[in-house]
């Protein structure tokens, strides 16, 4: 399941112990956006040398992702929740 990144979602993830987000950027051809950034929350700092194949970098969850939640022109920012369990309703 993927959700649009919001500050509310970030706060839920932080409260449940997530401290970093793996990140991948892809080009898209949409009416509203040219880029899609997909974030995957993780609890431990990943190694840049051993990132999962689909991801190209990572961020501290309360830094760049917090700025991304405020909006980036012509960019959609999604959070991949398919591999984690969160304990609050995410709308």
N, C-alpha and C positions, 0 to 999 in steps of 0.2 A: 504494500500500500504506500502510495506517495501522497504527500500533502504539501500545499503551498507553505513556505516558511513564514511564520509570524512570530512576533515577540512573545506571545502567549505560549506557543509551542516550544520555543526556546526555554522559557521559564520552567515548563513542565519537565523537559529533558534534563535541565540543570538540577532540578530538585530530585531527580531520580538517579543522579550520579554520573551523568554523561558530561565529559569534560572536553572532548574534541569532536571534530567532524571531518571525516574523509570527504574529499571533494573531487568531482569530475565536471568538466565543462565540455559541452557539445554544441555544435552549430545546429540551428533549427530554421525552418522556413515557415514562420507563423505571421499572422497579421499583426500581433502585438509585440513579438520578440524575435531576435536574431540568435540569441544564446539561451541555453538552459544550463543552469548550475544545479547539480544534484549532490546533496549532502547526506552522509550516513553517520549518525551519531555513534561514538565509541567512548568507552570509559577510560581507556588507557592511551597514552601517547603512542602513536604508531611510529615505526621506523621509516624514514623516507626511502631507505634502500629496500624495504620489504613491504611496500604498499600493495594491497590487493590489485590485481591486474587492471581492473576497470577504473581505478582512481589515480589521479596525478599529483595530488598534494593533500595536506590537511591543515586545519585551523583550530585554534582554541575556540571553544563553542561560544564564549562570551565576547569575542573580539570581532573578527570579520563577519561571522554569521549574524551577529547583532546588527551590524551595519547593513548587511544584505536584507534583513527583515524589514528595513525601512524603505526598501525599493531601490532597484537599479534600472536605469533607462534601458528599454528594449531587451530585458533579461528576465527570464522566469527562474525563480529559485525554489527548488523542491527539496523535501526531506524524505528520504527513503526509510520507511518504518517497517519494511517487510521482514527484517531479520531481528527486530527487537520487540520487547513487550513494554508498553508504557501503561501506567496505572491510573490514567486520568482520561476523561473523554476529550478527544481532540476533534474540534469541529472544523 
